[in-house]
Amino acid sequence: MRVRLLSLMFDNTSQKQILLKNSFWLAAADGAGRLTKFLLTLYVIRTLGGFEYGRFAFAFAFVSLFSTLFDFGLAPLVTRELARDRREEARFAALVGLKLSIGFLVFGLIVISGFLLSPDSTVRRMILVLGLTLWFGELSATYYAFFRSHQRMEYEAWLGILGSVALGLVGATLLGMFPVIESFAFAYLVSAVVVMVGTVFVVVSRGYPIALEMDRRVWRRYLAMAAPLAGVGVAGSIYIFSDSVMLGYFGQIEETGLYNAALKIVGLAIIPMNLVVPVFLPAMSSALSKPHDVVQSLFDRQMEIVIFIAFMITFVVFSLASGIIEVAFTSSFAVAGKVLQISIVMALFHYLWSPCHQILVVYNRQRQVFFIHLAGAAVNVLLNVILIPRFSLYGAAIASALTQFGALCLFVGAVARYTPVVWSLSRLTPTLVAAVVAAVGLCGVLLLTSPAGLLAVAVTGIGGAVGYVACFFGVRRIFVHTTLGRGLASRLLSESSAGADRAAKTEA
């Protein structure tokens, strides 16, 4: 039994086992990271106050605007190309050199622009420290792409857990010894250094390439492929972090802290998304050489899982938002409860479009992904300019939710138009109907409760999730097996088949 369990967690034996193994390890790492950051944030807020946390959130959001420039869209491309053709591994040393060079330029840009952004010396120092943190983190992430191409995400997970432990221990120590907000930033930096050292150890011990090369031909080839994804990353960073930056720029530092406190809860809520979505990328990339039904089946399975999880988490958090905020951040943060209700709806839309984003990348449609995110960034900045001065942090949350909804609509259309994947209505409709019915019922019941205290909120949330699961599978079973459900499914199947035929002709 023990040998079988170890084989399940560490060996690659079948597609389903690989997906389960990678999902487990990524969930463990992502959960540990987010939970550690969340607990440290609680400590900072309760010890230093919302205003000091707002200064950190402002600096962190500003640096995060540049985060995707460090990667320049290379990570998913490296995973895709190495998964398709192992001969590409001979060029990996040149890609490490490319990432190092890009990081040097981006860090310089952060230092200069950060100095111009704020006259606050503390914010400037944190921008410098967090910029180094992101640079070191992206150097480690270069090898994460290599691990993913080999379906060895457990290595990435181990390093992520190591970073979480380092962040927790160093953060608690520094904040205890030096109770100033800069200690929080330095804890992030030390954690990134520890992970980078751990990455080198894993790479050397496993015999992976660690050489550094400067090959301009490889650089030009990969930069040309990655440019649309880099644009996607920049645009995505703008509409993810511009709200916090603009709140801080408008002088609403305390509101920035309140807003980001709510976003910390949202960050915990999207852990399952970060578990489900990445593990399908190498599997779908490898399946391109197989019959189209393999990719279609993987995409449908991913969408079903995402729909089920997204509606459950969204409506549990929406219904208990006020109680969650007061338990986590005390009653002084009560105004963030409404922000959390708006922001968790944003997370729902993000859940739903993530598989669409990924399948477009699999089919080399980075250009379409770029234009969608560019449109989202433009709309988000415009909405923030209009709504933040009038509605403060609530305006920022509304702008983000509207932006994510628009992105969802555009991604759904892009998948239908630019890939051979079709929307399998006969398969997805029962899942979507069951999720909506279960979520609405769950929300209606939970809104009638007013749990106060950690135990009451936790028990209510768990009970609501269990009720959602029971209702979901009950409704789905009824939908699939009733006469009405079978009739609708038959009609949807014929429409889906017709769509598949049209897609096949378009592809031909």
Secondary structure as GFF3:
##gff-version 3
##sequence-region A 1 508
A	DSSP	alpha_helix	2	10	.	.	.	ID=ss1
A	DSSP	alpha_helix	15	48	.	.	.	ID=ss2
A	DSSP	alpha_helix	50	64	.	.	.	ID=ss3
A	DSSP	alpha_helix	67	71	.	.	.	ID=ss4
A	DSSP	alpha_helix	74	84	.	.	.	ID=ss5
A	DSSP	three_ten_helix	86	91	.	.	.	ID=ss6
A	DSSP	alpha_helix	92	117	.	.	.	ID=ss7
A	DSSP	alpha_helix	121	149	.	.	.	ID=ss8
A	DSSP	alpha_helix	153	177	.	.	.	ID=ss9
A	DSSP	alpha_helix	181	206	.	.	.	ID=ss10
A	DSSP	alpha_helix	216	249	.	.	.	ID=ss11
A	DSSP	alpha_helix	253	269	.	.	.	ID=ss12
A	DSSP	alpha_helix	271	286	.	.	.	ID=ss13
A	DSSP	three_ten_helix	287	289	.	.	.	ID=ss14
A	DSSP	alpha_helix	292	319	.	.	.	ID=ss15
A	DSSP	alpha_helix	321	329	.	.	.	ID=ss16
A	DSSP	three_ten_helix	331	333	.	.	.	ID=ss17
A	DSSP	alpha_helix	336	362	.	.	.	ID=ss18
A	DSSP	alpha_helix	366	418	.	.	.	ID=ss19
A	DSSP	alpha_helix	425	446	.	.	.	ID=ss20
A	DSSP	alpha_helix	454	481	.	.	.	ID=ss21
A	DSSP	alpha_helix	483	507	.	.	.	ID=ss22
###
